[in-house]
Amino acid sequence: MCRDWATYTTTILVPTDGSDSSTAAVERGVSNAKPHAATVHFLHVIDAGTEMAASGSIAPELTETLDQEASEILETASRKADEVDVAAEQVVLEGVPHEVIAEYSTDNEVDLIVMGASGRSGIKDHLLGSSTDRVIRSVDTSVLVARP
């Protein structure tokens, strides 16, 4: 039996990478959370696969830069939630984005995932981003795709 997410939504996951599309997802996630008094989990995934050095690890300087960027992206998202009194959590994880998002949604019993239609990979807005597409295909949770 499928739950009615609009009635039972208490936890909304919004993966964000700072792109225009994920900014639209932040706004849509917050607006969906407000009437349900739901908590929004803003998740930034550091894609270690594309950031790894030849040695197989991320250089300390790059790690610091990526952590700072993640912090700024999540702070911006959290301010949107604070503006309308929506509870929010900030999470930074490392790994393959679609895998981390799917695992996080399961582990945290997320009721709704709100994602941007495309990310920072340069995919045009009319195409569904590869991470978004992969998340949709790998989770049982409802996914709302937001466009800027």
N, CA, C and O atoms as CSV, one atom per row, in Angstrom:
chain,resi,resn,atom,element,x,y,z
A,1,MET,N,N,0.841,-1.176,0.000
A,1,MET,CA,C,0.000,0.000,0.000
A,1,MET,C,C,0.887,1.239,0.000
A,1,MET,O,O,1.814,1.337,0.803
A,2,CYS,N,N,0.623,2.142,-0.851
A,2,CYS,CA,C,1.421,3.363,-0.986
A,2,CYS,C,C,0.895,4.445,-0.045
A,2,CYS,O,O,-0.301,4.738,-0.013
A,3,ARG,N,N,1.818,5.032,0.721
A,3,ARG,CA,C,1.421,6.132,1.607
A,3,ARG,C,C,1.174,7.389,0.800
A,3,ARG,O,O,1.809,7.619,-0.229
A,4,ASP,N,N,0.261,8.187,1.270
A,4,ASP,CA,C,-0.008,9.486,0.661
A,4,ASP,C,C,1.025,10.461,1.211
A,4,ASP,O,O,0.878,10.944,2.334
A,5,TRP,N,N,2.068,10.757,0.437
A,5,TRP,CA,C,3.174,11.584,0.942
A,5,TRP,C,C,2.702,12.958,1.381
A,5,TRP,O,O,3.264,13.532,2.314
A,6,ALA,N,N,1.682,13.496,0.728
A,6,ALA,CA,C,1.219,14.840,1.076
A,6,ALA,C,C,0.589,14.873,2.466
A,6,ALA,O,O,0.611,15.908,3.131
A,7,THR,N,N,0.031,13.752,2.906
A,7,THR,CA,C,-0.592,13.681,4.221
A,7,THR,C,C,0.417,13.345,5.309
A,7,THR,O,O,0.326,13.864,6.421
A,8,TYR,N,N,1.373,12.486,4.998
A,8,TYR,CA,C,2.269,11.949,6.014
A,8,TYR,C,C,3.700,12.465,5.937
A,8,TYR,O,O,4.593,11.860,6.530
A,9,THR,N,N,3.938,13.527,5.250
A,9,THR,CA,C,5.295,14.028,5.082
A,9,THR,C,C,5.806,14.653,6.368
A,9,THR,O,O,5.257,15.639,6.859
A,10,THR,N,N,6.873,14.061,6.909
A,10,THR,CA,C,7.529,14.637,8.084
A,10,THR,C,C,9.000,14.905,7.829
A,10,THR,O,O,9.621,15.710,8.522
A,11,THR,N,N,9.559,14.228,6.829
A,11,THR,CA,C,10.977,14.387,6.523
A,11,THR,C,C,11.161,14.543,5.020
A,11,THR,O,O,10.775,13.672,4.240
A,12,ILE,N,N,11.754,15.664,4.627
A,12,ILE,CA,C,12.015,15.947,3.217
A,12,ILE,C,C,13.518,16.062,3.020
A,12,ILE,O,O,14.199,16.779,3.753
A,13,LEU,N,N,14.024,15.353,2.028
A,13,LEU,CA,C,15.444,15.406,1.693
A,13,LEU,C,C,15.626,16.276,0.461
A,13,LEU,O,O,14.976,16.069,-0.563
A,14,VAL,N,N,16.526,17.258,0.575
A,14,VAL,CA,C,16.843,18.123,-0.557
A,14,VAL,C,C,18.352,18.081,-0.787
A,14,VAL,O,O,19.101,18.794,-0.118
A,15,PRO,N,N,18.806,17.247,-1.733
A,15,PRO,CA,C,20.224,17.267,-2.086
A,15,PRO,C,C,20.517,18.571,-2.824
A,15,PRO,O,O,19.752,18.975,-3.699
A,16,THR,N,N,21.613,19.224,-2.478
A,16,THR,CA,C,21.912,20.504,-3.114
A,16,THR,C,C,23.391,20.618,-3.443
A,16,THR,O,O,24.256,20.242,-2.652
A,17,ASP,N,N,23.662,21.150,-4.640
A,17,ASP,CA,C,25.041,21.368,-5.069
A,17,ASP,C,C,25.314,22.841,-5.369
A,17,ASP,O,O,26.384,23.193,-5.866
A,18,GLY,N,N,24.347,23.691,-5.066
A,18,GLY,CA,C,24.525,25.119,-5.292
A,18,GLY,C,C,24.144,25.588,-6.683
A,18,GLY,O,O,24.206,26.785,-6.964
A,19,SER,N,N,23.751,24.677,-7.558
A,19,SER,CA,C,23.353,25.057,-8.919
A,19,SER,C,C,21.994,25.750,-8.892
A,19,SER,O,O,21.280,25.692,-7.891
A,20,ASP,N,N,21.643,26.405,-9.996
A,20,ASP,CA,C,20.332,27.051,-10.099
A,20,ASP,C,C,19.211,26.036,-9.906
A,20,ASP,O,O,18.205,26.319,-9.256
A,21,SER,N,N,19.397,24.866,-10.471
A,21,SER,CA,C,18.379,23.831,-10.381
A,21,SER,C,C,18.203,23.347,-8.942
A,21,SER,O,O,17.076,23.133,-8.494
A,22,SER,N,N,19.307,23.173,-8.219
A,22,SER,CA,C,19.170,22.729,-6.828
A,22,SER,C,C,18.655,23.856,-5.937
A,22,SER,O,O,18.032,23.592,-4.909
A,23,THR,N,N,18.906,25.099,-6.314
A,23,THR,CA,C,18.327,26.231,-5.580
A,23,THR,C,C,16.805,26.207,-5.715
A,23,THR,O,O,16.088,26.491,-4.755
A,24,ALA,N,N,16.316,25.868,-6.905
A,24,ALA,CA,C,14.869,25.711,-7.100
A,24,ALA,C,C,14.341,24.571,-6.234
A,24,ALA,O,O,13.239,24.660,-5.693
A,25,ALA,N,N,15.124,23.500,-6.101
A,25,ALA,CA,C,14.722,22.372,-5.252
A,25,ALA,C,C,14.665,22.785,-3.786
A,25,ALA,O,O,13.766,22.366,-3.057
A,26,VAL,N,N,15.616,23.600,-3.352
A,26,VAL,CA,C,15.612,24.103,-1.972
A,26,VAL,C,C,14.315,24.866,-1.716
A,26,VAL,O,O,13.635,24.628,-0.718
A,27,GLU,N,N,13.982,25.772,-2.612
A,27,GLU,CA,C,12.766,26.577,-2.450
A,27,GLU,C,C,11.515,25.702,-2.456
A,27,GLU,O,O,10.606,25.921,-1.656
A,28,ARG,N,N,11.460,24.719,-3.343
A,28,ARG,CA,C,10.304,23.826,-3.428
A,28,ARG,C,C,10.235,22.923,-2.192
A,28,ARG,O,O,9.152,22.674,-1.662
A,29,GLY,N,N,11.380,22.440,-1.741
A,29,GLY,CA,C,11.397,21.594,-0.546
A,29,GLY,C,C,10.913,22.330,0.687
A,29,GLY,O,O,10.132,21.793,1.473
A,30,VAL,N,N,11.377,23.558,0.855
A,30,VAL,CA,C,10.962,24.376,2.000
A,30,VAL,C,C,9.468,24.681,1.915
A,30,VAL,O,O,8.760,24.599,2.919
A,31,SER,N,N,8.986,25.031,0.726
A,31,SER,CA,C,7.557,25.361,0.596
A,31,SER,C,C,6.675,24.135,0.835
A,31,SER,O,O,5.553,24.275,1.320
A,32,ASN,N,N,7.157,22.946,0.506
A,32,ASN,CA,C,6.401,21.726,0.787
A,32,ASN,C,C,6.470,21.350,2.260
A,32,ASN,O,O,5.536,20.742,2.783
A,33,ALA,N,N,7.550,21.698,2.931
A,33,ALA,CA,C,7.717,21.360,4.349
A,33,ALA,C,C,6.825,22.199,5.246
A,33,ALA,O,O,6.282,21.695,6.229
A,34,LYS,N,N,6.670,23.461,4.920
A,34,LYS,CA,C,5.966,24.412,5.788
A,34,LYS,C,C,4.568,23.949,6.206
A,34,LYS,O,O,4.300,23.903,7.407
A,35,PRO,N,N,3.672,23.607,5.294
A,35,PRO,CA,C,2.313,23.247,5.725
A,35,PRO,C,C,2.228,21.931,6.502
A,35,PRO,O,O,1.229,21.669,7.173
A,36,HIS,N,N,3.267,21.110,6.413
A,36,HIS,CA,C,3.264,19.811,7.091
A,36,HIS,C,C,4.114,19.814,8.359
A,36,HIS,O,O,4.213,18.798,9.048
A,37,ALA,N,N,4.728,20.958,8.666
A,37,ALA,CA,C,5.671,21.050,9.787
A,37,ALA,C,C,6.744,19.969,9.664
A,37,ALA,O,O,7.181,19.390,10.659
A,38,ALA,N,N,7.151,19.716,8.442
A,38,ALA,CA,C,8.173,18.702,8.168
A,38,ALA,C,C,9.566,19.288,8.374
A,38,ALA,O,O,9.762,20.501,8.311
A,39,THR,N,N,10.516,18.412,8.618
A,39,THR,CA,C,11.918,18.796,8.717
A,39,THR,C,C,12.571,18.573,7.361
A,39,THR,O,O,12.365,17.538,6.727
A,40,VAL,N,N,13.355,19.541,6.924
A,40,VAL,CA,C,14.087,19.419,5.664
A,40,VAL,C,C,15.532,19.060,5.980
A,40,VAL,O,O,16.182,19.706,6.802
A,41,HIS,N,N,16.021,18.022,5.317
A,41,HIS,CA,C,17.421,17.629,5.427
A,41,HIS,C,C,18.116,18.109,4.159
A,41,HIS,O,O,17.876,17.580,3.074
A,42,PHE,N,N,18.971,19.105,4.297
A,42,PHE,CA,C,19.757,19.574,3.162
A,42,PHE,C,C,21.029,18.739,3.118
A,42,PHE,O,O,21.796,18.710,4.080
A,43,LEU,N,N,21.245,18.066,2.003
A,43,LEU,CA,C,22.380,17.156,1.848
A,43,LEU,C,C,23.275,17.624,0.712
A,43,LEU,O,O,22.820,17.852,-0.409
A,44,HIS,N,N,24.548,17.760,1.025
A,44,HIS,CA,C,25.540,18.054,-0.015
A,44,HIS,C,C,26.479,16.858,-0.083
A,44,HIS,O,O,27.059,16.458,0.927
A,45,VAL,N,N,26.627,16.294,-1.269
A,45,VAL,CA,C,27.503,15.140,-1.454
A,45,VAL,C,C,28.769,15.591,-2.159
A,45,VAL,O,O,28.726,16.137,-3.261
A,46,ILE,N,N,29.891,15.355,-1.509
A,46,ILE,CA,C,31.180,15.615,-2.141
A,46,ILE,C,C,31.495,14.388,-2.980
A,46,ILE,O,O,31.721,13.298,-2.455
A,47,ASP,N,N,31.506,14.582,-4.282
A,47,ASP,CA,C,31.733,13.485,-5.223
A,47,ASP,C,C,33.222,13.180,-5.275
A,47,ASP,O,O,33.956,13.717,-6.106
A,48,ALA,N,N,33.646,12.317,-4.381
A,48,ALA,CA,C,35.066,11.996,-4.260
A,48,ALA,C,C,35.615,11.370,-5.533
A,48,ALA,O,O,36.805,11.504,-5.819
A,49,GLY,N,N,34.775,10.694,-6.298
A,49,GLY,CA,C,35.227,10.042,-7.521
A,49,GLY,C,C,35.789,11.013,-8.537
A,49,GLY,O,O,36.730,10.676,-9.255
A,50,THR,N,N,35.234,12.208,-8.612
A,50,THR,CA,C,35.733,13.172,-9.587
A,50,THR,C,C,36.784,14.091,-8.984
A,50,THR,O,O,37.450,14.831,-9.709
A,51,GLU,N,N,36.938,14.052,-7.676
A,51,GLU,CA,C,37.864,14.961,-7.018
A,51,GLU,C,C,39.149,14.283,-6.549
A,51,GLU,O,O,40.022,14.939,-5.982
A,52,MET,N,N,39.271,12.979,-6.778
A,52,MET,CA,C,40.421,12.254,-6.251
A,52,MET,C,C,41.686,12.527,-7.065
A,52,MET,O,O,41.653,12.648,-8.290
A,53,ALA,N,N,42.772,12.617,-6.355
A,53,ALA,CA,C,44.082,12.780,-6.995
A,53,ALA,C,C,44.568,11.411,-7.463
A,53,ALA,O,O,43.978,10.387,-7.119
A,54,ALA,N,N,45.621,11.398,-8.231
A,54,ALA,CA,C,46.165,10.150,-8.757
A,54,ALA,C,C,46.567,9.188,-7.643
A,54,ALA,O,O,46.589,7.974,-7.846
A,55,SER,N,N,46.881,9.720,-6.486
A,55,SER,CA,C,47.303,8.877,-5.365
A,55,SER,C,C,46.147,8.080,-4.780
A,55,SER,O,O,46.361,7.198,-3.948
A,56,GLY,N,N,44.930,8.379,-5.203
A,56,GLY,CA,C,43.775,7.662,-4.686
A,56,GLY,C,C,43.142,8.334,-3.491
A,56,GLY,O,O,42.222,7.782,-2.886
A,57,SER,N,N,43.616,9.513,-3.139
A,57,SER,CA,C,43.009,10.241,-2.024
A,57,SER,C,C,42.886,11.709,-2.399
A,57,SER,O,O,43.535,12.188,-3.329
A,58,ILE,N,N,42.054,12.401,-1.667
A,58,ILE,CA,C,41.869,13.822,-1.920
A,58,ILE,C,C,42.949,14.592,-1.175
A,58,ILE,O,O,43.171,14.362,0.014
A,59,ALA,N,N,43.613,15.496,-1.862
A,59,ALA,CA,C,44.639,16.323,-1.233
A,59,ALA,C,C,44.009,17.152,-0.121
A,59,ALA,O,O,42.871,17.601,-0.259
A,60,PRO,N,N,44.734,17.364,0.986
A,60,PRO,CA,C,44.172,18.122,2.115
A,60,PRO,C,C,43.654,19.511,1.727
A,60,PRO,O,O,42.631,19.956,2.247
A,61,GLU,N,N,44.352,20.195,0.822
A,61,GLU,CA,C,43.916,21.530,0.412
A,61,GLU,C,C,42.576,21.458,-0.319
A,61,GLU,O,O,41.705,22.305,-0.125
A,62,LEU,N,N,42.426,20.440,-1.158
A,62,LEU,CA,C,41.185,20.270,-1.900
A,62,LEU,C,C,40.050,19.900,-0.950
A,62,LEU,O,O,38.926,20.379,-1.098
A,63,THR,N,N,40.348,19.052,0.018
A,63,THR,CA,C,39.343,18.673,1.013
A,63,THR,C,C,38.834,19.900,1.748
A,63,THR,O,O,37.630,20.052,1.955
A,64,GLU,N,N,39.743,20.771,2.139
A,64,GLU,CA,C,39.354,21.996,2.847
A,64,GLU,C,C,38.474,22.881,1.961
A,64,GLU,O,O,37.476,23.433,2.423
A,65,THR,N,N,38.846,23.012,0.701
A,65,THR,CA,C,38.070,23.820,-0.242
A,65,THR,C,C,36.672,23.235,-0.447
A,65,THR,O,O,35.682,23.966,-0.445
A,66,LEU,N,N,36.599,21.915,-0.623
A,66,LEU,CA,C,35.308,21.261,-0.831
A,66,LEU,C,C,34.424,21.365,0.407
A,66,LEU,O,O,33.215,21.568,0.296
A,67,ASP,N,N,35.027,21.226,1.585
A,67,ASP,CA,C,34.268,21.361,2.834
A,67,ASP,C,C,33.725,22.775,2.994
A,67,ASP,O,O,32.586,22.960,3.423
A,68,GLN,N,N,34.536,23.774,2.652
A,68,GLN,CA,C,34.103,25.166,2.754
A,68,GLN,C,C,32.963,25.444,1.775
A,68,GLN,O,O,31.981,26.099,2.125
A,69,GLU,N,N,33.101,24.946,0.553
A,69,GLU,CA,C,32.044,25.125,-0.446
A,69,GLU,C,C,30.745,24.467,0.025
A,69,GLU,O,O,29.668,25.051,-0.097
A,70,ALA,N,N,30.850,23.258,0.562
A,70,ALA,CA,C,29.669,22.548,1.065
A,70,ALA,C,C,29.001,23.333,2.181
A,70,ALA,O,O,27.777,23.455,2.220
A,71,SER,N,N,29.806,23.859,3.081
A,71,SER,CA,C,29.279,24.635,4.202
A,71,SER,C,C,28.512,25.862,3.713
A,71,SER,O,O,27.429,26.161,4.218
A,72,GLU,N,N,29.067,26.565,2.741
A,72,GLU,CA,C,28.411,27.758,2.197
A,72,GLU,C,C,27.094,27.409,1.499
A,72,GLU,O,O,26.097,28.113,1.656
A,73,ILE,N,N,27.099,26.327,0.735
A,73,ILE,CA,C,25.888,25.893,0.031
A,73,ILE,C,C,24.796,25.536,1.033
A,73,ILE,O,O,23.640,25.926,0.865
A,74,LEU,N,N,25.164,24.795,2.073
A,74,LEU,CA,C,24.180,24.369,3.071
A,74,LEU,C,C,23.684,25.532,3.922
A,74,LEU,O,O,22.512,25.565,4.296
A,75,GLU,N,N,24.551,26.476,4.229
A,75,GLU,CA,C,24.127,27.661,4.991
A,75,GLU,C,C,23.109,28.475,4.196
A,75,GLU,O,O,22.123,28.961,4.749
A,76,THR,N,N,23.354,28.617,2.907
A,76,THR,CA,C,22.419,29.344,2.047
A,76,THR,C,C,21.060,28.646,2.032
A,76,THR,O,O,20.021,29.300,2.126
A,77,ALA,N,N,21.069,27.330,1.914
A,77,ALA,CA,C,19.817,26.570,1.916
A,77,ALA,C,C,19.100,26.704,3.257
A,77,ALA,O,O,17.886,26.906,3.298
A,78,SER,N,N,19.845,26.593,4.343
A,78,SER,CA,C,19.241,26.674,5.679
A,78,SER,C,C,18.621,28.037,5.955
A,78,SER,O,O,17.613,28.135,6.655
A,79,ARG,N,N,19.222,29.087,5.405
A,79,ARG,CA,C,18.636,30.426,5.574
A,79,ARG,C,C,17.236,30.489,4.964
A,79,ARG,O,O,16.342,31.138,5.508
A,80,LYS,N,N,17.054,29.807,3.825
A,80,LYS,CA,C,15.724,29.772,3.188
A,80,LYS,C,C,14.705,29.126,4.131
A,80,LYS,O,O,13.572,29.595,4.240
A,81,ALA,N,N,15.106,28.063,4.803
A,81,ALA,CA,C,14.205,27.391,5.749
A,81,ALA,C,C,13.957,28.265,6.971
A,81,ALA,O,O,12.826,28.364,7.446
A,82,ASP,N,N,15.002,28.894,7.476
A,82,ASP,CA,C,14.872,29.760,8.655
A,82,ASP,C,C,13.911,30.918,8.402
A,82,ASP,O,O,13.165,31.320,9.295
A,83,GLU,N,N,13.930,31.450,7.185
A,83,GLU,CA,C,13.077,32.595,6.836
A,83,GLU,C,C,11.592,32.308,7.036
A,83,GLU,O,O,10.807,33.221,7.289
A,84,VAL,N,N,11.209,31.036,6.923
A,84,VAL,CA,C,9.790,30.676,7.057
A,84,VAL,C,C,9.558,29.696,8.215
A,84,VAL,O,O,8.548,28.993,8.254
A,85,ASP,N,N,10.504,29.663,9.149
A,85,ASP,CA,C,10.394,28.824,10.349
A,85,ASP,C,C,10.195,27.344,10.046
A,85,ASP,O,O,9.347,26.689,10.651
A,86,VAL,N,N,10.973,26.827,9.116
A,86,VAL,CA,C,10.972,25.399,8.814
A,86,VAL,C,C,12.229,24.791,9.434
A,86,VAL,O,O,13.330,25.312,9.258
A,87,ALA,N,N,12.057,23.692,10.154
A,87,ALA,CA,C,13.194,23.002,10.769
A,87,ALA,C,C,14.074,22.415,9.672
A,87,ALA,O,O,13.581,21.847,8.697
A,88,ALA,N,N,15.387,22.562,9.848
A,88,ALA,CA,C,16.309,22.072,8.825
A,88,ALA,C,C,17.548,21.462,9.461
A,88,ALA,O,O,17.990,21.872,10.534
A,89,GLU,N,N,18.091,20.479,8.774
A,89,GLU,CA,C,19.355,19.864,9.155
A,89,GLU,C,C,20.297,19.976,7.966
A,89,GLU,O,O,19.872,19.943,6.811
A,90,GLN,N,N,21.585,20.109,8.268
A,90,GLN,CA,C,22.610,20.182,7.229
A,90,GLN,C,C,23.493,18.946,7.326
A,90,GLN,O,O,23.955,18.584,8.407
A,91,VAL,N,N,23.721,18.304,6.185
A,91,VAL,CA,C,24.524,17.089,6.167
A,91,VAL,C,C,25.485,17.147,4.982
A,91,VAL,O,O,25.090,17.474,3.863
A,92,VAL,N,N,26.753,16.825,5.246
A,92,VAL,CA,C,27.747,16.691,4.187
A,92,VAL,C,C,28.247,15.253,4.222
A,92,VAL,O,O,28.700,14.772,5.260
A,93,LEU,N,N,28.166,14.576,3.091
A,93,LEU,CA,C,28.671,13.216,2.979
A,93,LEU,C,C,29.539,13.124,1.732
A,93,LEU,O,O,29.478,13.982,0.853
A,94,GLU,N,N,30.336,12.087,1.670
A,94,GLU,CA,C,31.238,11.895,0.544
A,94,GLU,C,C,30.910,10.578,-0.138
A,94,GLU,O,O,30.620,9.580,0.522
A,95,GLY,N,N,30.958,10.583,-1.458
A,95,GLY,CA,C,30.722,9.356,-2.206
A,95,GLY,C,C,30.133,9.635,-3.569
A,95,GLY,O,O,30.222,10.748,-4.087
A,96,VAL,N,N,29.531,8.613,-4.142
A,96,VAL,CA,C,28.864,8.741,-5.435
A,96,VAL,C,C,27.485,9.345,-5.155
A,96,VAL,O,O,26.685,8.735,-4.446
A,97,PRO,N,N,27.194,10.531,-5.698
A,97,PRO,CA,C,25.991,11.257,-5.298
A,97,PRO,C,C,24.694,10.450,-5.271
A,97,PRO,O,O,24.008,10.440,-4.249
A,98,HIS,N,N,24.343,9.778,-6.356
A,98,HIS,CA,C,23.051,9.078,-6.363
A,98,HIS,C,C,23.009,7.945,-5.346
A,98,HIS,O,O,21.952,7.658,-4.784
A,99,GLU,N,N,24.142,7.300,-5.105
A,99,GLU,CA,C,24.186,6.221,-4.115
A,99,GLU,C,C,24.044,6.770,-2.700
A,99,GLU,O,O,23.323,6.205,-1.878
A,100,VAL,N,N,24.732,7.867,-2.422
A,100,VAL,CA,C,24.662,8.488,-1.098
A,100,VAL,C,C,23.246,8.999,-0.827
A,100,VAL,O,O,22.716,8.816,0.269
A,101,ILE,N,N,22.645,9.631,-1.818
A,101,ILE,CA,C,21.288,10.166,-1.666
A,101,ILE,C,C,20.300,9.031,-1.385
A,101,ILE,O,O,19.471,9.140,-0.480
A,102,ALA,N,N,20.384,7.957,-2.147
A,102,ALA,CA,C,19.479,6.819,-1.956
A,102,ALA,C,C,19.667,6.196,-0.576
A,102,ALA,O,O,18.690,5.900,0.112
A,103,GLU,N,N,20.908,5.998,-0.176
A,103,GLU,CA,C,21.185,5.400,1.132
A,103,GLU,C,C,20.704,6.307,2.265
A,103,GLU,O,O,20.109,5.838,3.235
A,104,TYR,N,N,20.965,7.595,2.135
A,104,TYR,CA,C,20.542,8.547,3.166
A,104,TYR,C,C,19.018,8.556,3.292
A,104,TYR,O,O,18.485,8.596,4.401
A,105,SER,N,N,18.324,8.519,2.167
A,105,SER,CA,C,16.858,8.559,2.213
A,105,SER,C,C,16.300,7.326,2.913
A,105,SER,O,O,15.313,7.423,3.643
A,106,THR,N,N,16.913,6.182,2.702
A,106,THR,CA,C,16.473,4.957,3.370
A,106,THR,C,C,16.807,4.992,4.853
A,106,THR,O,O,15.955,4.711,5.695
A,107,ASP,N,N,18.046,5.336,5.167
A,107,ASP,CA,C,18.504,5.344,6.562
A,107,ASP,C,C,17.724,6.328,7.427
A,107,ASP,O,O,17.562,6.108,8.628
A,108,ASN,N,N,17.243,7.411,6.824
A,108,ASN,CA,C,16.559,8.462,7.581
A,108,ASN,C,C,15.047,8.484,7.353
A,108,ASN,O,O,14.373,9.444,7.724
A,109,GLU,N,N,14.524,7.431,6.747
A,109,GLU,CA,C,13.085,7.284,6.520
A,109,GLU,C,C,12.462,8.547,5.920
A,109,GLU,O,O,11.454,9.065,6.401
A,110,VAL,N,N,13.099,9.015,4.858
A,110,VAL,CA,C,12.659,10.223,4.165
A,110,VAL,C,C,11.331,9.954,3.455
A,110,VAL,O,O,11.153,8.910,2.827
A,111,ASP,N,N,10.411,10.901,3.561
A,111,ASP,CA,C,9.097,10.773,2.934
A,111,ASP,C,C,9.057,11.329,1.517
A,111,ASP,O,O,8.263,10.877,0.691
A,112,LEU,N,N,9.908,12.303,1.236
A,112,LEU,CA,C,9.915,12.960,-0.068
A,112,LEU,C,C,11.322,13.467,-0.348
A,112,LEU,O,O,11.967,14.050,0.524
A,113,ILE,N,N,11.792,13.242,-1.569
A,113,ILE,CA,C,13.068,13.791,-2.021
A,113,ILE,C,C,12.740,14.871,-3.045
A,113,ILE,O,O,11.964,14.639,-3.972
A,114,VAL,N,N,13.328,16.046,-2.877
A,114,VAL,CA,C,13.133,17.135,-3.834
A,114,VAL,C,C,14.491,17.442,-4.455
A,114,VAL,O,O,15.420,17.849,-3.758
A,115,MET,N,N,14.602,17.248,-5.764
A,115,MET,CA,C,15.875,17.432,-6.455
A,115,MET,C,C,15.716,18.364,-7.640
A,115,MET,O,O,14.632,18.505,-8.206
A,116,GLY,N,N,16.819,18.994,-8.002
A,116,GLY,CA,C,16.842,19.812,-9.198
A,116,GLY,C,C,16.841,18.940,-10.434
A,116,GLY,O,O,17.293,17.796,-10.402
A,117,ALA,N,N,16.332,19.489,-11.522
A,117,ALA,CA,C,16.256,18.747,-12.776
A,117,ALA,C,C,17.638,18.465,-13.352
A,117,ALA,O,O,17.828,17.468,-14.049
A,118,SER,N,N,18.592,19.328,-13.070
A,118,SER,CA,C,19.961,19.109,-13.528
A,118,SER,C,C,20.899,19.744,-12.522
A,118,SER,O,O,20.512,20.635,-11.765
A,119,GLY,N,N,22.128,19.278,-12.523
A,119,GLY,CA,C,23.093,19.789,-11.554
A,119,GLY,C,C,24.184,20.600,-12.200
A,119,GLY,O,O,23.989,21.205,-13.254
A,120,ARG,N,N,25.331,20.610,-11.563
A,120,ARG,CA,C,26.445,21.426,-12.032
A,120,ARG,C,C,27.282,20.732,-13.086
A,120,ARG,O,O,28.353,21.221,-13.444
A,121,SER,N,N,26.820,19.616,-13.583
A,121,SER,CA,C,27.605,18.870,-14.560
A,121,SER,C,C,27.517,19.442,-15.964
A,121,SER,O,O,28.159,18.929,-16.881
A,122,GLY,N,N,26.730,20.499,-16.147
A,122,GLY,CA,C,26.654,21.133,-17.456
A,122,GLY,C,C,25.545,20.603,-18.341
A,122,GLY,O,O,25.438,20.986,-19.506
A,123,ILE,N,N,24.725,19.731,-17.799
A,123,ILE,CA,C,23.618,19.192,-18.584
A,123,ILE,C,C,22.571,20.283,-18.777
A,123,ILE,O,O,22.249,21.009,-17.837
A,124,LYS,N,N,22.055,20.399,-19.960
A,124,LYS,CA,C,21.049,21.421,-20.261
A,124,LYS,C,C,19.784,21.193,-19.443
A,124,LYS,O,O,19.462,20.062,-19.081
A,125,ASP,N,N,19.073,22.280,-19.156
A,125,ASP,CA,C,17.874,22.222,-18.327
A,125,ASP,C,C,16.784,21.311,-18.880
A,125,ASP,O,O,15.980,20.789,-18.108
A,126,HIS,N,N,16.736,21.108,-20.189
A,126,HIS,CA,C,15.664,20.279,-20.745
A,126,HIS,C,C,15.917,18.785,-20.556
A,126,HIS,O,O,15.031,17.971,-20.813
A,127,LEU,N,N,17.094,18.426,-20.119
A,127,LEU,CA,C,17.408,17.030,-19.837
A,127,LEU,C,C,17.395,16.799,-18.337
A,127,LEU,O,O,17.749,17.689,-17.563
A,128,LEU,N,N,16.989,15.613,-17.929
A,128,LEU,CA,C,17.020,15.266,-16.519
A,128,LEU,C,C,18.455,14.939,-16.139
A,128,LEU,O,O,19.110,14.149,-16.819
A,129,GLY,N,N,18.948,15.536,-15.064
A,129,GLY,CA,C,20.317,15.305,-14.629
A,129,GLY,C,C,20.558,13.840,-14.312
A,129,GLY,O,O,19.646,13.132,-13.887
A,130,SER,N,N,21.788,13.386,-14.519
A,130,SER,CA,C,22.084,11.969,-14.328
A,130,SER,C,C,21.899,11.531,-12.881
A,130,SER,O,O,21.402,10.430,-12.642
A,131,SER,N,N,22.281,12.354,-11.910
A,131,SER,CA,C,22.074,11.977,-10.507
A,131,SER,C,C,20.591,11.895,-10.187
A,131,SER,O,O,20.152,10.960,-9.516
A,132,THR,N,N,19.823,12.854,-10.654
A,132,THR,CA,C,18.381,12.845,-10.409
A,132,THR,C,C,17.751,11.605,-11.027
A,132,THR,O,O,16.958,10.922,-10.380
A,133,ASP,N,N,18.094,11.316,-12.256
A,133,ASP,CA,C,17.565,10.137,-12.940
A,133,ASP,C,C,17.918,8.861,-12.179
A,133,ASP,O,O,17.065,7.992,-11.999
A,134,ARG,N,N,19.146,8.745,-11.739
A,134,ARG,CA,C,19.581,7.541,-11.017
A,134,ARG,C,C,18.894,7.410,-9.666
A,134,ARG,O,O,18.564,6.303,-9.242
A,135,VAL,N,N,18.678,8.532,-8.988
A,135,VAL,CA,C,17.963,8.479,-7.711
A,135,VAL,C,C,16.533,8.001,-7.944
A,135,VAL,O,O,16.049,7.119,-7.235
A,136,ILE,N,N,15.863,8.573,-8.925
A,136,ILE,CA,C,14.482,8.181,-9.227
A,136,ILE,C,C,14.389,6.676,-9.461
A,136,ILE,O,O,13.443,6.026,-9.015
A,137,ARG,N,N,15.371,6.134,-10.158
A,137,ARG,CA,C,15.352,4.708,-10.495
A,137,ARG,C,C,15.728,3.801,-9.326
A,137,ARG,O,O,15.459,2.600,-9.371
A,138,SER,N,N,16.347,4.355,-8.276
A,138,SER,CA,C,16.878,3.490,-7.217
A,138,SER,C,C,16.173,3.600,-5.867
A,138,SER,O,O,16.545,2.897,-4.928
A,139,VAL,N,N,15.164,4.468,-5.746
A,139,VAL,CA,C,14.487,4.617,-4.453
A,139,VAL,C,C,12.994,4.318,-4.583
A,139,VAL,O,O,12.411,4.427,-5.662
A,140,ASP,N,N,12.401,3.942,-3.464
A,140,ASP,CA,C,10.954,3.752,-3.411
A,140,ASP,C,C,10.256,5.031,-2.974
A,140,ASP,O,O,9.035,5.149,-3.075
A,141,THR,N,N,11.032,5.980,-2.492
A,141,THR,CA,C,10.520,7.257,-2.007
A,141,THR,C,C,10.050,8.115,-3.182
A,141,THR,O,O,10.622,8.049,-4.270
A,142,SER,N,N,9.020,8.909,-2.964
A,142,SER,CA,C,8.569,9.848,-3.996
A,142,SER,C,C,9.650,10.897,-4.234
A,142,SER,O,O,10.285,11.369,-3.292
A,143,VAL,N,N,9.852,11.256,-5.497
A,143,VAL,CA,C,10.848,12.258,-5.864
A,143,VAL,C,C,10.146,13.366,-6.643
A,143,VAL,O,O,9.482,13.115,-7.648
A,144,LEU,N,N,10.307,14.588,-6.161
A,144,LEU,CA,C,9.774,15.767,-6.832
A,144,LEU,C,C,10.937,16.447,-7.542
A,144,LEU,O,O,11.940,16.778,-6.910
A,145,VAL,N,N,10.814,16.657,-8.845
A,145,VAL,CA,C,11.877,17.281,-9.629
A,145,VAL,C,C,11.524,18.747,-9.838
A,145,VAL,O,O,10.473,19.074,-10.389
A,146,ALA,N,N,12.420,19.626,-9.388
A,146,ALA,CA,C,12.198,21.074,-9.478
A,146,ALA,C,C,13.036,21.666,-10.603
A,146,ALA,O,O,14.191,21.288,-10.804
A,147,ARG,N,N,12.448,22.577,-11.315
A,147,ARG,CA,C,13.163,23.300,-12.377
A,147,ARG,C,C,13.318,24.754,-11.959
A,147,ARG,O,O,12.447,25.314,-11.293
A,148,PRO,N,N,14.443,25.367,-12.357
A,148,PRO,CA,C,14.644,26.789,-12.003
A,148,PRO,C,C,13.674,27.697,-12.738
A,148,PRO,O,O,13.708,28.914,-12.555
